[in-house]
Amino acid sequence: MTLLTGQDETDLPGGRSRSGAAWGLNALGIVIVAFWFVRNGLQLEHPAWVWVVGAVALAAWALREFGRTSRVLVVAGVVMIAAGAVTVVPTDSLMIVPVIVGVVLLGANPRLPIWVSAVAALAAIVVIAVSATIEHVSVQFVLGTSGGLLLGVLIGFSRRQFRVADERAREAEREQQRAELLADRSRAARDIHDVLAHSLGGLVLQLDAVEALLEAGRVEDAAQRAGEARALAADGLAEARRAVHALRDADDADASAPAAEPTTSTDATGPAAAIRSSRPTTDHEAGLTGLLDAHRSFGGMVVTQGDTTLSALDAAHRAAVVQVVREALSNARRHAPGRAVSLSVIRDGAAVDVVVANPLAGGGSGLLGMRERFDELASGATVEAERSDDEFVVAMHLPTADADAPADPQERRS
């Protein structure tokens, strides 16, 4: 009789399957009640109608075990209550068991109004009381069976609350999974935006340089620039594939990168190496150095102050800064080529301030991506972007990896 104590989930369509133990205990309950029903019936010589109605109650109990739809379960519960209540007195309260099971079944079904089981129990008490009056059974008998039915109502209500809470928990879990999926898509969109903005912007500058060098007859320099443009395009394609693959399967995201690594004949320490070091990856130990070198290789100018390796920040905060600075440099190359960008890294106690100023108009998806990256850090780090005179300033404020570590600023100008 696990409906009184077990976790039965077949009452709800789409519910979880019950364990074999729950099925076994319910079957054992049916067998025990049926055995004593037959044995007592033979000893007390029940009339035919008691045999028939009692068998109907037991059959409804068995049907409840195989029912898969809410309608079948409700019908089985009603039959158990009605047929069982009629035979409670003739069977000396034995058939109160299927009645209680039916009351619990109706009470535990969230699809039914909460008062249904209480009304069904009250109707069963009335039937039992009438039968007891006809058979001249004591009031104590009626009170005892009424107490059992009241217990069934309480158990049904408790199981209903459990199911409602369980369904809410599963709905919350589904919402969380949906939110995580949307967050993954947002991150992939930001990564693709960064890749396209950085790679395509630099590629345009490289091709412009190639065209100018060819017009000047400097074929060797033009060929070198063309090689750098090819490396930049190949790296951008590899990172775009990485971002798309991460959206499909985060576990295999890194595995797709090595196959797409470009090979060039450019020297490992030359401009092409700077281009490769500036792409979006999960390794940002070099800080902003690769980005700055790549920006200069594209013909850009940048004035730096402070520790551009970002050694005071942990990997997550360093990665966020690299992505934001990459966006700022790409925008500067795209909208204000030839104009200097200033970058300052200032250590202030337990925090680091990174400020990038460039002659750039605000707006675009890049600014939204900057704020989203910092929000994901959940560490109190902030990023602000606003126009100041003829410059667009991006200011970042981040906690250090070790608040007690001494500041070690470096200053470098180029």
Contacts in CASP RR format, 6 or more apart in sequence:
PFRMAT RR
TARGET T0000
AUTHOR 0000-0000-0000
METHOD contacts of the structure
MODEL  1
MTLLTGQDETDLPGGRSRSGAAWGLNALGIVIVAFWFVRNGLQLEHPAWV
WVVGAVALAAWALREFGRTSRVLVVAGVVMIAAGAVTVVPTDSLMIVPVI
VGVVLLGANPRLPIWVSAVAALAAIVVIAVSATIEHVSVQFVLGTSGGLL
LGVLIGFSRRQFRVADERAREAEREQQRAELLADRSRAARDIHDVLAHSL
GGLVLQLDAVEALLEAGRVEDAAQRAGEARALAADGLAEARRAVHALRDA
DDADASAPAAEPTTSTDATGPAAAIRSSRPTTDHEAGLTGLLDAHRSFGG
MVVTQGDTTLSALDAAHRAAVVQVVREALSNARRHAPGRAVSLSVIRDGA
AVDVVVANPLAGGGSGLLGMRERFDELASGATVEAERSDDEFVVAMHLPT
ADADAPADPQERRS
1 25 0 8 1.000
1 26 0 8 1.000
1 29 0 8 1.000
1 97 0 8 1.000
1 101 0 8 1.000
2 8 0 8 1.000
2 22 0 8 1.000
2 25 0 8 1.000
2 26 0 8 1.000
3 26 0 8 1.000
3 101 0 8 1.000
3 102 0 8 1.000
3 104 0 8 1.000
3 105 0 8 1.000
3 108 0 8 1.000
4 100 0 8 1.000
4 101 0 8 1.000
4 104 0 8 1.000
4 152 0 8 1.000
4 155 0 8 1.000
6 22 0 8 1.000
6 25 0 8 1.000
7 18 0 8 1.000
7 22 0 8 1.000
8 18 0 8 1.000
8 22 0 8 1.000
8 26 0 8 1.000
8 108 0 8 1.000
8 159 0 8 1.000
9 15 0 8 1.000
9 16 0 8 1.000
9 17 0 8 1.000
9 18 0 8 1.000
9 163 0 8 1.000
10 17 0 8 1.000
10 18 0 8 1.000
10 67 0 8 1.000
10 68 0 8 1.000
10 73 0 8 1.000
11 70 0 8 1.000
11 73 0 8 1.000
11 105 0 8 1.000
11 108 0 8 1.000
11 109 0 8 1.000
11 163 0 8 1.000
12 70 0 8 1.000
12 109 0 8 1.000
12 110 0 8 1.000
12 111 0 8 1.000
12 163 0 8 1.000
13 68 0 8 1.000
13 69 0 8 1.000
13 70 0 8 1.000
23 65 0 8 1.000
26 65 0 8 1.000
27 65 0 8 1.000
29 97 0 8 1.000
30 58 0 8 1.000
30 61 0 8 1.000
30 62 0 8 1.000
30 65 0 8 1.000
33 58 0 8 1.000
33 61 0 8 1.000
33 94 0 8 1.000
33 95 0 8 1.000
33 97 0 8 1.000
33 98 0 8 1.000
34 58 0 8 1.000
36 94 0 8 1.000
37 54 0 8 1.000
37 58 0 8 1.000
37 91 0 8 1.000
37 94 0 8 1.000
37 95 0 8 1.000
40 46 0 8 1.000
40 91 0 8 1.000
40 92 0 8 1.000
40 94 0 8 1.000
41 50 0 8 1.000
41 51 0 8 1.000
41 91 0 8 1.000
44 90 0 8 1.000
44 92 0 8 1.000
46 90 0 8 1.000
46 91 0 8 1.000
47 90 0 8 1.000
50 87 0 8 1.000
50 90 0 8 1.000
50 91 0 8 1.000
53 83 0 8 1.000
53 84 0 8 1.000
53 86 0 8 1.000
53 87 0 8 1.000
54 83 0 8 1.000
54 84 0 8 1.000
54 87 0 8 1.000
54 91 0 8 1.000
54 95 0 8 1.000
56 79 0 8 1.000
56 83 0 8 1.000
57 79 0 8 1.000
57 80 0 8 1.000
57 83 0 8 1.000
57 84 0 8 1.000
57 87 0 8 1.000
57 95 0 8 1.000
57 98 0 8 1.000
57 99 0 8 1.000
58 98 0 8 1.000
60 75 0 8 1.000
60 76 0 8 1.000
60 77 0 8 1.000
60 79 0 8 1.000
60 80 0 8 1.000
60 83 0 8 1.000
60 98 0 8 1.000
61 76 0 8 1.000
61 80 0 8 1.000
61 98 0 8 1.000
61 101 0 8 1.000
63 72 0 8 1.000
63 76 0 8 1.000
64 73 0 8 1.000
64 76 0 8 1.000
64 77 0 8 1.000
64 80 0 8 1.000
64 101 0 8 1.000
64 102 0 8 1.000
64 105 0 8 1.000
67 73 0 8 1.000
67 76 0 8 1.000
70 109 0 8 1.000
70 111 0 8 1.000
73 105 0 8 1.000
73 109 0 8 1.000
74 106 0 8 1.000
74 109 0 8 1.000
74 112 0 8 1.000
76 102 0 8 1.000
76 105 0 8 1.000
77 101 0 8 1.000
77 102 0 8 1.000
77 105 0 8 1.000
77 106 0 8 1.000
78 102 0 8 1.000
78 106 0 8 1.000
78 120 0 8 1.000
80 98 0 8 1.000
80 99 0 8 1.000
80 101 0 8 1.000
80 102 0 8 1.000
80 105 0 8 1.000
81 98 0 8 1.000
81 99 0 8 1.000
81 102 0 8 1.000
81 103 0 8 1.000
81 106 0 8 1.000
81 120 0 8 1.000
81 121 0 8 1.000
81 123 0 8 1.000
81 124 0 8 1.000
82 124 0 8 1.000
82 127 0 8 1.000
83 95 0 8 1.000
83 98 0 8 1.000
84 95 0 8 1.000
84 96 0 8 1.000
84 98 0 8 1.000
84 99 0 8 1.000
84 124 0 8 1.000
85 95 0 8 1.000
85 99 0 8 1.000
85 123 0 8 1.000
85 124 0 8 1.000
85 127 0 8 1.000
85 128 0 8 1.000
85 131 0 8 1.000
86 127 0 8 1.000
86 131 0 8 1.000
87 95 0 8 1.000
88 94 0 8 1.000
88 95 0 8 1.000
88 96 0 8 1.000
88 99 0 8 1.000
88 127 0 8 1.000
88 128 0 8 1.000
88 131 0 8 1.000
88 145 0 8 1.000
89 128 0 8 1.000
89 131 0 8 1.000
89 132 0 8 1.000
89 135 0 8 1.000
89 137 0 8 1.000
89 141 0 8 1.000
90 131 0 8 1.000
90 135 0 8 1.000
93 141 0 8 1.000
93 145 0 8 1.000
96 145 0 8 1.000
96 148 0 8 1.000
96 149 0 8 1.000
99 124 0 8 1.000
99 149 0 8 1.000
100 148 0 8 1.000
100 149 0 8 1.000
100 151 0 8 1.000
100 152 0 8 1.000
102 120 0 8 1.000
103 117 0 8 1.000
103 120 0 8 1.000
103 121 0 8 1.000
103 124 0 8 1.000
103 149 0 8 1.000
103 152 0 8 1.000
103 153 0 8 1.000
103 156 0 8 1.000
104 117 0 8 1.000
104 152 0 8 1.000
104 155 0 8 1.000
104 156 0 8 1.000
104 159 0 8 1.000
106 112 0 8 1.000
106 116 0 8 1.000
106 117 0 8 1.000
106 120 0 8 1.000
106 156 0 8 1.000
107 114 0 8 1.000
107 116 0 8 1.000
107 117 0 8 1.000
107 153 0 8 1.000
107 156 0 8 1.000
107 157 0 8 1.000
107 159 0 8 1.000
107 160 0 8 1.000
108 155 0 8 1.000
108 156 0 8 1.000
108 159 0 8 1.000
108 160 0 8 1.000
108 163 0 8 1.000
109 160 0 8 1.000
110 160 0 8 1.000
110 163 0 8 1.000
110 164 0 8 1.000
110 167 0 8 1.000
114 157 0 8 1.000
114 160 0 8 1.000
117 152 0 8 1.000
117 153 0 8 1.000
117 156 0 8 1.000
117 157 0 8 1.000
118 153 0 8 1.000
121 149 0 8 1.000
121 150 0 8 1.000
121 152 0 8 1.000
121 153 0 8 1.000
124 149 0 8 1.000
125 142 0 8 1.000
125 145 0 8 1.000
125 146 0 8 1.000
125 149 0 8 1.000
128 142 0 8 1.000
128 145 0 8 1.000
128 146 0 8 1.000
129 142 0 8 1.000
131 137 0 8 1.000
132 138 0 8 1.000
132 139 0 8 1.000
132 141 0 8 1.000
132 142 0 8 1.000
183 376 0 8 1.000
184 246 0 8 1.000
184 247 0 8 1.000
184 250 0 8 1.000
185 247 0 8 1.000
186 372 0 8 1.000
187 246 0 8 1.000
187 376 0 8 1.000
188 243 0 8 1.000
188 244 0 8 1.000
188 246 0 8 1.000
188 247 0 8 1.000
189 365 0 8 1.000
190 323 0 8 1.000
190 366 0 8 1.000
190 369 0 8 1.000
190 372 0 8 1.000
190 373 0 8 1.000
191 239 0 8 1.000
191 242 0 8 1.000
191 243 0 8 1.000
191 246 0 8 1.000
191 280 0 8 1.000
192 240 0 8 1.000
192 243 0 8 1.000
192 244 0 8 1.000
193 365 0 8 1.000
193 366 0 8 1.000
193 369 0 8 1.000
194 280 0 8 1.000
194 323 0 8 1.000
194 326 0 8 1.000
194 327 0 8 1.000
194 330 0 8 1.000
195 236 0 8 1.000
195 239 0 8 1.000
195 240 0 8 1.000
195 243 0 8 1.000
195 279 0 8 1.000
195 280 0 8 1.000
196 240 0 8 1.000
197 326 0 8 1.000
197 327 0 8 1.000
197 330 0 8 1.000
197 331 0 8 1.000
197 334 0 8 1.000
197 366 0 8 1.000
198 236 0 8 1.000
198 278 0 8 1.000
198 279 0 8 1.000
198 280 0 8 1.000
198 326 0 8 1.000
198 329 0 8 1.000
198 330 0 8 1.000
199 232 0 8 1.000
199 233 0 8 1.000
199 235 0 8 1.000
199 236 0 8 1.000
199 239 0 8 1.000
199 279 0 8 1.000
201 330 0 8 1.000
201 333 0 8 1.000
201 334 0 8 1.000
202 232 0 8 1.000
202 298 0 8 1.000
202 330 0 8 1.000
202 333 0 8 1.000
203 229 0 8 1.000
203 232 0 8 1.000
203 233 0 8 1.000
205 298 0 8 1.000
205 299 0 8 1.000
205 333 0 8 1.000
205 337 0 8 1.000
206 225 0 8 1.000
206 226 0 8 1.000
206 228 0 8 1.000
206 229 0 8 1.000
206 232 0 8 1.000
206 298 0 8 1.000
207 229 0 8 1.000
209 222 0 8 1.000
209 225 0 8 1.000
209 299 0 8 1.000
210 222 0 8 1.000
210 225 0 8 1.000
210 226 0 8 1.000
210 229 0 8 1.000
213 219 0 8 1.000
213 221 0 8 1.000
213 222 0 8 1.000
213 225 0 8 1.000
214 222 0 8 1.000
224 266 0 8 1.000
227 264 0 8 1.000
227 265 0 8 1.000
227 266 0 8 1.000
227 272 0 8 1.000
228 264 0 8 1.000
228 266 0 8 1.000
228 271 0 8 1.000
228 272 0 8 1.000
228 275 0 8 1.000
228 297 0 8 1.000
230 262 0 8 1.000
230 264 0 8 1.000
231 262 0 8 1.000
231 264 0 8 1.000
231 266 0 8 1.000
231 272 0 8 1.000
231 275 0 8 1.000
231 276 0 8 1.000
232 272 0 8 1.000
232 275 0 8 1.000
234 260 0 8 1.000
234 262 0 8 1.000
234 264 0 8 1.000
235 262 0 8 1.000
235 275 0 8 1.000
235 276 0 8 1.000
235 279 0 8 1.000
236 279 0 8 1.000
237 260 0 8 1.000
238 257 0 8 1.000
238 260 0 8 1.000
238 261 0 8 1.000
238 262 0 8 1.000
238 279 0 8 1.000
239 257 0 8 1.000
239 279 0 8 1.000
239 280 0 8 1.000
239 281 0 8 1.000
241 256 0 8 1.000
241 257 0 8 1.000
241 260 0 8 1.000
242 253 0 8 1.000
242 254 0 8 1.000
242 256 0 8 1.000
242 257 0 8 1.000
242 260 0 8 1.000
245 252 0 8 1.000
245 253 0 8 1.000
245 256 0 8 1.000
246 253 0 8 1.000
254 282 0 8 1.000
257 281 0 8 1.000
262 276 0 8 1.000
264 272 0 8 1.000
266 272 0 8 1.000
266 273 0 8 1.000
267 273 0 8 1.000
270 297 0 8 1.000
271 293 0 8 1.000
271 294 0 8 1.000
271 297 0 8 1.000
274 290 0 8 1.000
274 293 0 8 1.000
274 294 0 8 1.000
274 296 0 8 1.000
274 297 0 8 1.000
275 294 0 8 1.000
275 297 0 8 1.000
277 286 0 8 1.000
277 289 0 8 1.000
277 290 0 8 1.000
277 293 0 8 1.000
277 294 0 8 1.000
278 290 0 8 1.000
278 291 0 8 1.000
278 293 0 8 1.000
278 294 0 8 1.000
278 295 0 8 1.000
278 326 0 8 1.000
280 322 0 8 1.000
280 323 0 8 1.000
280 326 0 8 1.000
282 319 0 8 1.000
284 310 0 8 1.000
284 315 0 8 1.000
284 318 0 8 1.000
284 319 0 8 1.000
284 322 0 8 1.000
285 315 0 8 1.000
285 318 0 8 1.000
286 309 0 8 1.000
287 308 0 8 1.000
287 309 0 8 1.000
287 310 0 8 1.000
287 318 0 8 1.000
287 321 0 8 1.000
287 322 0 8 1.000
288 304 0 8 1.000
288 308 0 8 1.000
288 309 0 8 1.000
288 310 0 8 1.000
288 321 0 8 1.000
288 322 0 8 1.000
288 325 0 8 1.000
288 343 0 8 1.000
288 345 0 8 1.000
289 308 0 8 1.000
289 309 0 8 1.000
291 322 0 8 1.000
291 325 0 8 1.000
291 326 0 8 1.000
291 329 0 8 1.000
292 302 0 8 1.000
292 304 0 8 1.000
292 308 0 8 1.000
292 343 0 8 1.000
292 414 0 8 1.000
295 302 0 8 1.000
295 329 0 8 1.000
295 333 0 8 1.000
295 341 0 8 1.000
296 302 0 8 1.000
296 414 0 8 1.000
298 333 0 8 1.000
299 338 0 8 1.000
300 332 0 8 1.000
300 333 0 8 1.000
300 337 0 8 1.000
300 338 0 8 1.000
300 340 0 8 1.000
300 341 0 8 1.000
301 338 0 8 1.000
301 339 0 8 1.000
301 340 0 8 1.000
301 341 0 8 1.000
301 414 0 8 1.000
302 329 0 8 1.000
302 340 0 8 1.000
302 341 0 8 1.000
302 342 0 8 1.000
302 343 0 8 1.000
302 414 0 8 1.000
303 340 0 8 1.000
303 341 0 8 1.000
303 342 0 8 1.000
303 343 0 8 1.000
303 413 0 8 1.000
303 414 0 8 1.000
304 342 0 8 1.000
304 343 0 8 1.000
304 344 0 8 1.000
304 345 0 8 1.000
304 411 0 8 1.000
304 412 0 8 1.000
304 413 0 8 1.000
304 414 0 8 1.000
305 342 0 8 1.000
305 343 0 8 1.000
305 344 0 8 1.000
305 345 0 8 1.000
305 346 0 8 1.000
305 411 0 8 1.000
305 412 0 8 1.000
305 413 0 8 1.000
306 344 0 8 1.000
306 345 0 8 1.000
306 346 0 8 1.000
306 347 0 8 1.000
306 409 0 8 1.000
306 410 0 8 1.000
306 411 0 8 1.000
306 412 0 8 1.000
307 345 0 8 1.000
307 347 0 8 1.000
307 408 0 8 1.000
307 409 0 8 1.000
307 410 0 8 1.000
308 343 0 8 1.000
308 345 0 8 1.000
308 410 0 8 1.000
308 412 0 8 1.000
309 410 0 8 1.000
310 317 0 8 1.000
310 318 0 8 1.000
310 321 0 8 1.000
310 322 0 8 1.000
310 345 0 8 1.000
310 352 0 8 1.000
310 354 0 8 1.000
311 408 0 8 1.000
312 347 0 8 1.000
312 352 0 8 1.000
312 400 0 8 1.000
312 401 0 8 1.000
312 402 0 8 1.000
312 405 0 8 1.000
312 407 0 8 1.000
312 408 0 8 1.000
313 321 0 8 1.000
313 352 0 8 1.000
313 398 0 8 1.000
313 400 0 8 1.000
313 401 0 8 1.000
314 401 0 8 1.000
316 377 0 8 1.000
317 377 0 8 1.000
317 379 0 8 1.000
317 381 0 8 1.000
317 398 0 8 1.000
317 399 0 8 1.000
317 401 0 8 1.000
320 373 0 8 1.000
320 374 0 8 1.000
320 377 0 8 1.000
320 381 0 8 1.000
320 396 0 8 1.000
320 398 0 8 1.000
321 354 0 8 1.000
321 396 0 8 1.000
321 398 0 8 1.000
323 370 0 8 1.000
323 373 0 8 1.000
324 354 0 8 1.000
324 356 0 8 1.000
324 370 0 8 1.000
324 373 0 8 1.000
324 374 0 8 1.000
324 383 0 8 1.000
324 394 0 8 1.000
324 396 0 8 1.000
325 343 0 8 1.000
325 354 0 8 1.000
325 356 0 8 1.000
327 366 0 8 1.000
327 369 0 8 1.000
327 370 0 8 1.000
328 341 0 8 1.000
328 356 0 8 1.000
328 358 0 8 1.000
328 360 0 8 1.000
328 394 0 8 1.000
329 341 0 8 1.000
329 356 0 8 1.000
329 358 0 8 1.000
331 358 0 8 1.000
331 360 0 8 1.000
331 392 0 8 1.000
332 339 0 8 1.000
332 341 0 8 1.000
332 358 0 8 1.000
332 359 0 8 1.000
332 360 0 8 1.000
335 359 0 8 1.000
335 360 0 8 1.000
335 361 0 8 1.000
336 358 0 8 1.000
336 359 0 8 1.000
336 360 0 8 1.000
339 358 0 8 1.000
339 359 0 8 1.000
341 356 0 8 1.000
341 357 0 8 1.000
341 358 0 8 1.000
342 355 0 8 1.000
342 356 0 8 1.000
342 357 0 8 1.000
342 358 0 8 1.000
343 354 0 8 1.000
343 355 0 8 1.000
343 356 0 8 1.000
343 357 0 8 1.000
344 353 0 8 1.000
344 354 0 8 1.000
344 355 0 8 1.000
345 352 0 8 1.000
345 353 0 8 1.000
345 354 0 8 1.000
345 409 0 8 1.000
346 352 0 8 1.000
346 353 0 8 1.000
346 354 0 8 1.000
346 355 0 8 1.000
346 409 0 8 1.000
347 400 0 8 1.000
347 407 0 8 1.000
347 408 0 8 1.000
347 409 0 8 1.000
349 400 0 8 1.000
349 403 0 8 1.000
349 407 0 8 1.000
350 399 0 8 1.000
350 400 0 8 1.000
350 403 0 8 1.000
351 397 0 8 1.000
351 398 0 8 1.000
351 399 0 8 1.000
351 400 0 8 1.000
352 397 0 8 1.000
352 398 0 8 1.000
352 399 0 8 1.000
352 400 0 8 1.000
353 395 0 8 1.000
353 396 0 8 1.000
353 397 0 8 1.000
353 398 0 8 1.000
354 395 0 8 1.000
354 396 0 8 1.000
354 398 0 8 1.000
355 393 0 8 1.000
355 394 0 8 1.000
355 395 0 8 1.000
355 396 0 8 1.000
356 393 0 8 1.000
356 394 0 8 1.000
357 388 0 8 1.000
357 391 0 8 1.000
357 392 0 8 1.000
357 393 0 8 1.000
357 394 0 8 1.000
358 391 0 8 1.000
358 392 0 8 1.000
359 390 0 8 1.000
359 391 0 8 1.000
359 392 0 8 1.000
360 391 0 8 1.000
360 392 0 8 1.000
361 387 0 8 1.000
361 392 0 8 1.000
362 385 0 8 1.000
362 387 0 8 1.000
362 392 0 8 1.000
367 385 0 8 1.000
370 383 0 8 1.000
370 385 0 8 1.000
370 394 0 8 1.000
371 383 0 8 1.000
373 383 0 8 1.000
374 381 0 8 1.000
374 382 0 8 1.000
374 383 0 8 1.000
374 396 0 8 1.000
377 398 0 8 1.000
379 398 0 8 1.000
379 399 0 8 1.000
380 399 0 8 1.000
381 396 0 8 1.000
381 397 0 8 1.000
381 398 0 8 1.000
381 399 0 8 1.000
382 396 0 8 1.000
382 397 0 8 1.000
383 394 0 8 1.000
383 395 0 8 1.000
383 396 0 8 1.000
383 397 0 8 1.000
384 394 0 8 1.000
384 395 0 8 1.000
385 392 0 8 1.000
385 393 0 8 1.000
385 394 0 8 1.000
385 395 0 8 1.000
386 392 0 8 1.000
386 393 0 8 1.000
387 393 0 8 1.000
END
